[in-house]
Amino acid sequence: MAVLTRPRLRPRVTRPAGGVRTHDGWWAVFFLTPQLAALAVFLIIPLGFAVVLAFMRWDGLGAKEWAGLDNFAAQLSDPDFGQAVWNTVKLALLTVPFGLALALLVAIALNSVRGSGFYRVLYFMPVVTSSVAVALMWQVILAGDEYGVLNTSLERWFGLTAPDWLGDPGWVIVAIAVVTIWSSLGLNVVIFLAGLQTIPPQIVEAARVDGASGLRIFRSVTLPMLSPTIFFSTVVAVISSFQAFDQIYVLVNPEHNEGARTIVYQVYELGFRDFQFGMSSAAALILLVLTLLVTLVQFAAQKRLVHYDS
């Protein structure tokens, strides 16, 4: 007995007409133009102007004069610029390792606590607080006179004579590092918490079944799987420490304390106090090159230290 089957009809595939594609393209141009215009006006054009200005002598009003490499040579031989570079490096060495280590410990503790969202908000509040307000608050805490909260408490409760945290050139960079770590702790904690939650719990449970201790799990499981997050936070923290300015400017006056002078303050002082915009642009370009070199070294080291999922 023959069975009649109805042939299956294939749906007809229609391609969009050229007019539709052109219409979508115009919409793309419409939405991208404001962003590209803002990028050009506020980033590309000022950066190109700063590069050109680094090879000029200009006070902001008179005619520009060609200086060649004299601005760079003057900055590299200036003891104030050398002090600024050394202070910036010290600030990075203090804030990056200690700040990230503390944020990682806090994130691990919060990862296993109920209601961690509430604690995230508490730790993240300094991040969204104005940097000027944070600096003024810590200025009261670290003041070296009788109004300083920390020094007064140490003297009354423990009989200790604390140093002038903001006035002593040997201690001011430590005080700035403490303020920087405190204000950026919440951001790093949130980033590390997000990284910890991507670690499959089955791997941790398997390690525990095999008899691995908590320290061994942290060293052999948590750190390798968290290494991309640690790498990202390290790059961001190093760049942020190289760009430190606003809190330092409010917390302590680097003009009267050489221990607080950073590269960005050197750029500000040359440009907006001495009106040597060529020198200021040269110092800014040196900072840019230094930041790029350090970042390239970090990306070269990630090939051996960072483990990505295959």
Sequence and secondary structure as in RCSB ss.txt:
>XXXX:A:sequence
MAVLTRPRLRPRVTRPAGGVRTHDGWWAVFFLTPQLAALAVFLIIPLGFAVVLAFMRWDGLGAKEWAGLDNFAAQ
LSDPDFGQAVWNTVKLALLTVPFGLALALLVAIALNSVRGSGFYRVLYFMPVVTSSVAVALMWQVILAGDEYGVL
NTSLERWFGLTAPDWLGDPGWVIVAIAVVTIWSSLGLNVVIFLAGLQTIPPQIVEAARVDGASGLRIFRSVTLPM
LSPTIFFSTVVAVISSFQAFDQIYVLVNPEHNEGARTIVYQVYELGFRDFQFGMSSAAALILLVLTLLVTLVQFA
AQKRLVHYDS
>XXXX:A:secstr
                 HHHHHHHHHHHHHHHHHHHHHHIIIIIHHHHHHHHHTTEE  SSS  EE TTHHHHHH
HT HHHHHHHHHHHHHHHHHHHHHHHHHHHHHHHHHTSTTHHHHHHHHHHHHHS HHHHHHHHHHHH SSTT HH
HHHHHHHH      TTT TTTHHHHHHHHHHHHHHHHHHHHHHHHHTTS HHHHHHHHHTT  HHHHIIIIIHHH
HHHHHHHHHHHHHHHHHT  HHHHHHS TTS GGG  HHHHHHHHHHTS  HHHHHHHHHHHHHHHHHHHHHHHH
HHHHH     
